[in-house]
Amino acid sequence: MYNRVTYTLLLLFFTVSLTTTVLADSPIGFASVSASGLNGTTGGAGGPTVTVTNSNDFLDYILRDGPYVIRLSGTVNLSGMNKVRSDKTIIGLGSDAVITGGGLNLSEVSNIIIQNITFTNADDDSINLQTYTHHVWIDHCDLSNGYDGLLDIKRGSDYVTVSWNRFSNHRKTCLLGHSDDNASQDVGHLKITFHHNWFDGTSGRHPRVRFSELCHVFNNYYVDNDYGIASTCDAEVLVEGNYFKNVDDPTRVGYGSSWDGDLVARDNVFVSSGSPQTRGSVPEASSYYSYTLDNAVDIPRIVSAGAGVREKPEPNCDLNGDGTVNFLDIAILVEDLLSL
């Protein structure tokens, strides 16, 4: 009886401790929406799971046809922009999974998950989505110090969720929409969700939006930025439940030579920041998907504790071998412990 009680208490303690490190296995936001022939974003689910530790193997697997779960261990050095084919999950196996030197190019593809990876020192973009790419989820990554954009989403891309990432040490952070003269490709597309990201000292483009049918920006943490979000070129942008600290211009309507877009801001917190600009009305995100809004006053605590790469749970709890823990894993562990 002593062993059963002891191990059960240890298990409960360990299970609670995992709540801040376990990665979600499905997105919230536009990447979850059934559209364009897909029922949400599942990445490489159902395909082989492989672990890569060098750039040659990494580039081999991201270019293969069919679904793959590609687990990255350690650092891979790339150059230029490297194409990723459809139906891939690319997930880091811990806090030391790094892509450096180059970036990932998602062009005319769909159903891709990029999770738990540090991107740094890219010689172009860190991650680029273009040419009607759709259903992409970018989650729990650290992105910094690229040459061009850390994350560009453009040229008719659609149904994308960007969640729980940390952006730092960069100027041109997230571009949404290629250029002012690209309306024919972008209008009716660029449905993007940004939630629970930490824009930590980056200058601007969080994001800079053109033509978007709806860009939903909620529960993000902005610190020491020149500007937060810009809505231009008739874009529709909903900004809610975010926390802005030391941000000169939290929201802008129009930017540079780009004409005004619409922007609705509500339930945000502004600390030592400028006044937000708003314009017009925009669609409700709830007409596309369900979501729960955290109180904006809690965002510094929630996002600073949870954004960016996470440690992989201990191997003896990762019983399904995918870098995450689910309730089946815990149930198996309970059964094993109680049999002692």
C-alpha positions, -999 to +999 in steps of 0.1 A: +000+000+000+029+024+008+043+020-027+010+025-044+002+057-025+038+070-029+039+064-066+004+078-072+013+110-054+046+113-074+027+107-106+001+134-098+029+159-090+047+150-122+016+152-143+009+187-130+045+198-138+040+187-174+012+211-180+036+239-190+057+218-213+033+196-232+028+209-268-007+211-282-015+185-309-040+207-328-042+244-336-067+271-326-076+296-353-076+296-390-054+265-393-082+245-376-108+255-402-121+229-427-116+245-461-098+240-494-103+202-492-087+198-458-103+192-424-079+214-404-042+210-402-027+176-392+008+178-408+025+144-411+000+125-389-004+089-402+030+088-419+063+075-407+081+092-378+118+098-384+145+116-363+171+137-381+204+151-367+220+166-398+212+188-427+214+161-454+188+139-438+166+169-429+166+182-465+159+147-477+128+142-456+112+176-460+113+171-498+097+136-498+062+131-510+035+119-486+031+125-448+061+124-425+067+134-388+102+147-389+118+151-354+148+174-353+175+168-328+203+193-324+214+219-350+211+218-387+230+244-408+212+254-440+217+281-467+191+299-488+154+290-488+146+253-487+114+239-500+091+218-478+065+195-494+029+190-482+018+169-453+048+174-430+052+178-392+086+193-384+091+192-346+121+199-324+129+172-298+138+197-271+150+232-264+182+227-285+166+219-319+179+247-342+178+257-378+204+282-386+219+299-417+189+293-440+152+291-440+121+271-450+101+279-481+064+267-482+052+274-518+021+258-534+019+233-505-006+226-477-010+208-443+023+216-426+031+219-389+064+236-377+068+233-340+093+237-312+123+249-332+147+278-329+153+297-362+183+321-362+208+338-385+189+330-418+204+345-449+170+353-463+136+347-445+134+323-416+100+309-428+082+320-460+047+310-471+036+319-506+016+310-538-016+297-523+000+277-496-027+268-470-033+251-437+000+258-419+005+259-381+037+275-367+038+269-330+062+273-300+092+284-321+119+310-314+127+332-343+155+359-343+182+377-363+173+369-399+184+388-429+149+396-443+116+386-426+114+362-397+080+351-410+064+362-443+029+350-454+020+362-488+008+356-524-026+341-516-016+320-487-045+310-464-057+293-432-026+298-411-022+299-373+009+315-357+009+306-320+031+307-289+062+319-307+089+343-294+102+368-319+133+388-309+164+407-322+149+417-356+134+446-374+111+432-402+092+406-381+060+393-398+048+404-433+013+395-443+007+403-480+034+407-506+030+442-519+005+470-526+000+459-562-007+422-554-045+425-549-054+401-576-036+373-558-043+383-522-079+396-520-102+369-505-072+351-489-047+357-461-069+344-434-044+343-405-045+339-367-018+352-344-022+343-308-001+341-276+031+352-294+058+373-277+071+402-298+102+408-276+119+440-286+114+436-323+109+468-343+077+464-363+055+442-385+036+423-358+022+418-384+021+443-412-011+434-431-023+439-467-055+427-483-063+401-456-099+389-455-094+386-418-062+387-397-071+379-361-045+391-335-054+380-300-036+375-266-002+385-278+025+402-257+042+433-272+073+447-255+096+476-266+084+478-302+083+508-326+049+497-337+026+467-332+001+459-360-005+478-392-036+474-413-032+485-449-046+480-484-082+474-473-071+446-450-095+435-422-077+432-388-092+423-354-070+431-325-082+419-291-070+409-256-033+419-263-009+436-239+013+464-252+042+477-231+065+505-243+051+504-278+052+537-296+023+529-320+003+498-308-019+498-339-016+517-372-041+523-400-020+527-432+017+525-433+043+540-456+029+543-491+002+517-484-033+530-481-056+524-451-071+491-440-098+485-414-088+477-378-110+470-347-092+470-313-109+459-281-101+446-246-064+454-250-040+468-223-016+497-231+012+504-207+036+533-214+024+531-250+009+554-277-027+556-287-041+529-310-054+538-344-087+521-355-109+523-386-142+508-398-156+474-389-143+439-395-157+404-395-159+385-362-133+357-359-160+336-341-178+333-374-149+311-386-138+292-355-142+289-317-116+304-294-113+315-257-099+349-250-076+353-220-078+384-199-053+409-213-039+418-179-027+382-175-009+380-209+026+390-197+026+361-172+009+336-195+029+344-227+064+349-211+060+316-193+047+297-223+060+311-256+089+298-275+105+264-276+097+239-248+116+211-231+106+177-243+089+157-215+110+129-199+114+099-222+096+075-198+065+095-202+068+100-240+054+066-246+041+072-281+075+086-292+063+118-308+078+144-284+045+150-266+026+135-237-011+126-239-036+110-216-030+076-230+007+079-220-003+089-185-028+061-182-002+036-192+023+050-167-004+049-139-010+012-147+027+005-146+033+023-113+004+008-095+015-027-105+048-023-085 
